[in-house]
């Protein structure tokens, strides 16, 4: 029997054949990596968005927007968040 469904991974692989989709996908990669890193560090430190926001002198909404990739943060904000989490901040070109 033919399968009518496919996985998200299969859908993404197929969609990446479209040059426009692939371009947008690649443009979103830095924001995605930042989002994942922030969420991971916040959870490792067992701190809520509210708690992190207070320590970084910002709002919970800003932390949420960073985590869901809907804002481009300033370097100054990233430095405050890194200090609040007591971690280093490394930005690199590859």
C-alpha positions, 0 to 999 in steps of 0.5 A: 500500500502506498504511503500518503504521509511523509516525515518533516525531514522528508518534506524539508529535503524535498523543499530544499530543491526549490532555490527560493526556499533553500535561500530563505532556509540558509538565511535563517540558519544563524537565528536558528543557531542563536535560538537553540544555543540560548534555550540550551544555556537557559535550561542548563542553568535552570532559569526561566525566561523571566529570571533571565530577563531580570538578570539581563536587564530586559523583558521576558518578551525580548527573551521569548522573541529571541528564542522564537527567532522573531527579533535580531538582537544587538551585540549589547543585548547578547553580551548582557545575556551572556553575563546573566548566564555567566557564559562567554559570547563567541561570534565568528565568521566561517 
